[in-house]
Amino acid sequence: QVQLVESGGGLVQPGGSLRLSCAASGNIFRTLFMGWYRQAPGKQRELVASIFGGGDLNYADSVKGRFIISRDNAVNTVTVYLQMNDLKPEDTAVYYCNDARAAYLLPWGPGTQVTVSS
């Protein structure tokens, strides 16, 4: 099994930046295809960025050009990052990492709250 723990969220003003981290431990071979999701109040969870294997990156149109996903592979852990720039109020949500393939979702972590407000 894989354990996911997200961190790095917070309160930021519009135009600001945050870097989210997702620490994955356990059966890290299940973390080849990873993504960042977000869920805003009253909305469905959506996939905003994904990284496949060695570096095939994909982004939702709403974050393209502003967010960058990356990963760092260690011996027993994998860390997936989401660099978020030029943040907008509509980016406010709880952010989660998980397998980017809906059919292979792992147990969800606690998520990390991102609030963009002046």
C-alpha positions as CSV (number, residue, x, y, z in Angstrom):
1,Q,0.0,0.0,0.0
2,V,1.0,3.6,-0.4
3,Q,0.7,6.4,2.1
4,L,0.3,10.0,0.8
5,V,0.9,13.1,2.9
6,E,0.5,16.5,1.4
7,S,2.0,19.8,2.8
8,G,2.9,23.3,1.9
9,G,-0.5,24.9,1.6
10,G,-1.4,28.2,3.2
11,L,-2.8,31.7,2.7
12,V,-1.4,33.7,-0.1
13,Q,-2.3,36.9,-1.9
14,P,-3.3,36.9,-5.5
15,G,-0.3,36.8,-7.7
16,G,1.7,35.0,-5.1
17,S,3.3,31.6,-5.2
18,L,3.3,28.4,-3.2
19,R,5.1,25.1,-3.5
20,L,3.2,22.0,-2.4
21,S,4.8,18.7,-1.5
22,C,3.4,15.2,-1.5
23,A,5.4,12.5,0.3
24,A,4.6,9.0,-0.9
25,S,5.8,6.0,1.1
26,G,5.2,2.3,1.1
27,N,4.8,0.5,-2.2
28,I,6.4,3.4,-4.2
29,F,6.3,1.3,-7.4
30,R,2.6,2.3,-7.5
31,T,3.6,6.0,-7.8
32,L,4.8,5.9,-11.4
33,F,1.8,8.0,-12.6
34,M,1.1,10.8,-10.2
35,G,-1.1,13.8,-10.2
36,W,-2.3,16.8,-8.2
37,Y,-6.0,17.2,-7.6
38,R,-7.9,19.9,-6.0
39,Q,-11.4,20.3,-4.6
40,A,-13.0,23.6,-4.0
41,P,-16.0,24.0,-1.7
42,G,-19.1,22.8,-3.4
43,K,-17.2,21.4,-6.4
44,Q,-16.0,18.1,-7.6
45,R,-12.4,17.1,-7.2
46,E,-10.4,17.8,-10.4
47,L,-7.1,16.7,-11.7
48,V,-4.9,19.8,-12.4
49,A,-1.5,18.4,-13.1
50,S,0.1,15.0,-13.8
51,I,3.5,13.5,-14.3
52,F,4.0,10.2,-16.0
53,G,7.1,8.1,-15.6
54,G,10.2,10.0,-16.6
55,G,8.5,13.3,-17.3
56,D,5.5,13.4,-19.5
57,L,3.7,16.4,-18.0
58,N,0.1,17.4,-18.4
59,Y,-1.9,20.3,-17.0
60,A,-5.5,21.4,-16.9
61,D,-6.1,24.5,-19.0
62,S,-7.0,26.5,-15.9
63,V,-3.4,26.2,-14.5
64,K,-1.3,25.8,-17.7
65,G,1.5,28.2,-17.7
66,R,1.2,28.9,-13.9
67,F,1.7,25.5,-12.2
68,I,4.7,23.1,-12.6
69,I,4.6,19.5,-11.4
70,S,7.8,17.6,-10.7
71,R,9.0,14.6,-8.7
72,D,12.0,13.5,-6.7
73,N,12.7,9.8,-6.4
74,A,14.6,8.5,-3.3
75,V,15.3,4.9,-2.2
76,N,12.1,4.4,-0.2
77,T,10.1,7.5,-0.8
78,V,8.9,9.6,-3.7
79,T,8.1,13.3,-3.4
80,V,5.8,15.0,-5.9
81,Y,5.9,18.8,-6.0
82,L,3.5,21.4,-7.4
83,Q,5.0,24.8,-7.9
84,M,2.1,27.2,-8.1
85,N,2.7,30.7,-9.5
86,D,0.5,33.7,-10.2
87,L,-2.1,32.3,-7.9
88,K,-5.7,33.4,-8.3
89,P,-8.7,33.4,-5.9
90,E,-10.2,30.6,-8.0
91,D,-7.2,28.4,-7.1
92,T,-8.5,28.2,-3.6
93,A,-9.1,24.6,-2.7
94,V,-7.8,21.6,-0.8
95,Y,-5.0,20.0,-2.9
96,Y,-4.3,16.3,-2.9
97,C,-1.9,14.1,-4.7
98,N,-2.8,10.6,-6.0
99,D,-2.4,8.3,-9.0
100,A,-3.3,10.4,-12.0
101,R,-5.4,7.5,-13.4
102,A,-8.9,7.4,-12.1
103,A,-9.0,3.6,-12.2
104,Y,-6.0,3.3,-10.0
105,L,-6.6,5.7,-7.2
106,L,-4.7,5.2,-3.9
107,P,-6.1,5.9,-0.4
108,W,-6.4,9.7,-0.2
109,G,-4.1,11.7,2.1
110,P,-5.3,14.5,4.3
111,G,-4.7,17.2,1.6
112,T,-3.4,20.7,2.1
113,Q,-5.5,23.8,2.1
114,V,-4.6,26.6,-0.3
115,T,-6.4,29.9,0.1
116,V,-5.8,32.8,-2.3
117,S,-7.2,36.0,-0.9
118,S,-6.2,39.6,-0.4
